[in-house]
Amino acid sequence: MTPAFIDHYETLQLSPTATIEVVERVYRILAKRYHPDNQDTGDTMRFSDIHMAYEILSDPVRRAQYDVRYDSHRSHQWKIFDQRSAGDEREEDRRLFRGILSLLYVARRQDPKEGTLGVVTLETMLGCPQQHLEFPLWYLKKRGCIEVADNGQFGITVDGIDKLTQDELSMPVERLLTASSEVMRTQSVA
């Protein structure tokens, strides 16, 4: 069995275009926050993930090799909607609400305790620039449909699941990511 693909950019909450200087700066901030010696916010597992991401993304050769696998992984991910088909702004907003909630729902189903996604993953999977996600994320958070977890990522709430299952926000069955697709965890590493 091949190991699950790990999104090191997501771990560090970075864009794939981040410079090595930015990778180092973000790593230092996150390492300080999650270092096991930090009595308030220390987290051994999170620190380990952050350190592994840093080791790969700060080394130009290893990063180039990783980027090939990263691009391959991204090409296999489902797009929740096609932006060309978006009509007026309200319909586009509804589509983003549905897309965000659907992705967060799948993440929560796969990991009920810590099923969250970062904005970079949402941006990538929805095929939508981050600035277009600011309003929908703000709205869904204010409505209590999503929350920001301790790790800074977004997770769906019980209210969000209820909204998703209602007609006005529900995704057509053929558009939902299924657990069997295991899009977020089991794409093989090339």
ZALUMLUM-40491 format. One record per residue (C-alpha): residue in one letter; x, y, z. Coordinates in steps of 0.2 Angstrom, whole numbers, plus 5000, padded with zeros to 4 digits. Layout:
BEGIN
(A; (X; Y; Z))
...
This chain:
BEGIN
(M; (5000; 5000; 5000))
(T; (5007; 5017; 4995))
(P; (5008; 5030; 5008))
(A; (4995; 5044; 5008))
(F; (5000; 5061; 5000))
(I; (5005; 5074; 5012))
(D; (5002; 5092; 5007))
(H; (5018; 5100; 5015))
(Y; (5012; 5117; 5009))
(E; (4996; 5115; 5018))
(T; (5005; 5110; 5034))
(L; (5015; 5126; 5034))
(Q; (4999; 5136; 5027))
(L; (5010; 5142; 5012))
(S; (5007; 5145; 4994))
(P; (5017; 5133; 4982))
(T; (5025; 5149; 4976))
(A; (5032; 5154; 4993))
(T; (5051; 5158; 4993))
(I; (5063; 5149; 5004))
(E; (5064; 5164; 5015))
(V; (5045; 5163; 5018))
(V; (5046; 5145; 5021))
(E; (5060; 5148; 5034))
(R; (5051; 5162; 5042))
(V; (5034; 5153; 5044))
(Y; (5043; 5137; 5050))
(R; (5051; 5147; 5064))
(I; (5034; 5154; 5069))
(L; (5025; 5137; 5069))
(A; (5040; 5128; 5077))
(K; (5040; 5140; 5091))
(R; (5021; 5138; 5093))
(Y; (5020; 5119; 5092))
(H; (5037; 5114; 5100))
(P; (5034; 5100; 5113))
(D; (5043; 5111; 5126))
(N; (5030; 5125; 5124))
(Q; (5019; 5122; 5139))
(D; (5004; 5132; 5132))
(T; (5003; 5126; 5113))
(G; (5016; 5112; 5112))
(D; (5010; 5098; 5101))
(T; (5023; 5084; 5097))
(M; (5013; 5077; 5081))
(R; (5010; 5094; 5074))
(F; (5028; 5099; 5077))
(S; (5034; 5083; 5068))
(D; (5023; 5087; 5053))
(I; (5029; 5105; 5052))
(H; (5048; 5100; 5054))
(M; (5046; 5087; 5040))
(A; (5037; 5100; 5029))
(Y; (5051; 5112; 5032))
(E; (5065; 5099; 5028))
(I; (5057; 5096; 5011))
(L; (5052; 5113; 5006))
(S; (5068; 5122; 5012))
(D; (5079; 5111; 5001))
(P; (5079; 5116; 4983))
(V; (5082; 5098; 4976))
(R; (5070; 5090; 4988))
(R; (5057; 5103; 4985))
(A; (5058; 5101; 4966))
(Q; (5055; 5083; 4967))
(Y; (5041; 5086; 4979))
(D; (5033; 5099; 4968))
(V; (5032; 5086; 4954))
(R; (5022; 5074; 4965))
(Y; (5012; 5089; 4972))
(D; (5007; 5095; 4954))
(S; (5002; 5077; 4950))
(H; (4991; 5076; 4966))
(R; (4983; 5092; 4962))
(S; (4979; 5087; 4944))
(H; (4969; 5072; 4951))
(Q; (4959; 5082; 4964))
(W; (4941; 5085; 4960))
(K; (4935; 5102; 4956))
(I; (4919; 5106; 4966))
(F; (4912; 5118; 4952))
(D; (4917; 5125; 4936))
(Q; (4919; 5144; 4938))
(R; (4914; 5147; 4919))
(S; (4896; 5141; 4924))
(A; (4894; 5153; 4938))
(G; (4880; 5166; 4934))
(D; (4876; 5181; 4945))
(E; (4886; 5184; 4961))
(R; (4873; 5177; 4972))
(E; (4873; 5160; 4963))
(E; (4892; 5160; 4963))
(D; (4891; 5163; 4982))
(R; (4879; 5149; 4984))
(R; (4890; 5138; 4974))
(L; (4905; 5143; 4985))
(F; (4895; 5140; 5001))
(R; (4891; 5122; 4995))
(G; (4908; 5119; 4989))
(I; (4916; 5124; 5005))
(L; (4904; 5115; 5016))
(S; (4905; 5099; 5005))
(L; (4924; 5099; 5007))
(L; (4924; 5102; 5025))
(Y; (4910; 5089; 5027))
(V; (4921; 5076; 5019))
(A; (4936; 5081; 5029))
(R; (4925; 5079; 5045))
(R; (4918; 5062; 5040))
(Q; (4936; 5056; 5037))
(D; (4942; 5062; 5054))
(P; (4928; 5067; 5065))
(K; (4939; 5074; 5079))
(E; (4951; 5084; 5068))
(G; (4944; 5085; 5051))
(T; (4949; 5102; 5045))
(L; (4956; 5110; 5030))
(G; (4966; 5126; 5027))
(V; (4963; 5140; 5015))
(V; (4976; 5134; 5003))
(T; (4968; 5117; 5001))
(L; (4951; 5125; 4999))
(E; (4958; 5137; 4986))
(T; (4966; 5123; 4977))
(M; (4951; 5111; 4977))
(L; (4938; 5124; 4973))
(G; (4949; 5131; 4959))
(C; (4946; 5148; 4966))
(P; (4958; 5162; 4972))
(Q; (4959; 5165; 4990))
(Q; (4952; 5182; 4989))
(H; (4936; 5175; 4982))
(L; (4935; 5164; 4997))
(E; (4936; 5178; 5010))
(F; (4917; 5183; 5009))
(P; (4910; 5165; 5009))
(L; (4922; 5160; 5024))
(W; (4917; 5175; 5034))
(Y; (4898; 5172; 5030))
(L; (4899; 5154; 5035))
(K; (4908; 5157; 5050))
(K; (4896; 5171; 5056))
(R; (4881; 5159; 5053))
(G; (4890; 5146; 5063))
(C; (4892; 5134; 5049))
(I; (4911; 5133; 5050))
(E; (4923; 5136; 5064))
(V; (4942; 5140; 5065))
(A; (4951; 5126; 5074))
(D; (4965; 5128; 5086))
(N; (4977; 5124; 5071))
(G; (4970; 5139; 5061))
(Q; (4961; 5128; 5049))
(F; (4942; 5127; 5045))
(G; (4931; 5114; 5051))
(I; (4912; 5111; 5048))
(T; (4900; 5113; 5063))
(V; (4885; 5103; 5067))
(D; (4875; 5118; 5060))
(G; (4885; 5117; 5045))
(I; (4881; 5099; 5042))
(D; (4862; 5103; 5045))
(K; (4863; 5117; 5032))
(L; (4872; 5106; 5019))
(T; (4858; 5093; 5021))
(Q; (4844; 5106; 5018))
(D; (4839; 5109; 5000))
(E; (4845; 5126; 4998))
(L; (4863; 5121; 5001))
(S; (4864; 5103; 4997))
(M; (4876; 5097; 4984))
(P; (4869; 5085; 4970))
(V; (4875; 5068; 4975))
(E; (4886; 5066; 4959))
(R; (4895; 5082; 4964))
(L; (4900; 5076; 4982))
(L; (4916; 5069; 4986))
(T; (4914; 5051; 4992))
(A; (4924; 5043; 5006))
(S; (4929; 5030; 4994))
(S; (4937; 5043; 4983))
(E; (4948; 5047; 4997))
(V; (4954; 5062; 4988))
(M; (4961; 5071; 5003))
(R; (4971; 5057; 5010))
(T; (4976; 5043; 4999))
(Q; (4982; 5049; 4982))
(S; (4998; 5039; 4979))
(V; (5015; 5047; 4979))
(A; (5022; 5045; 4962))
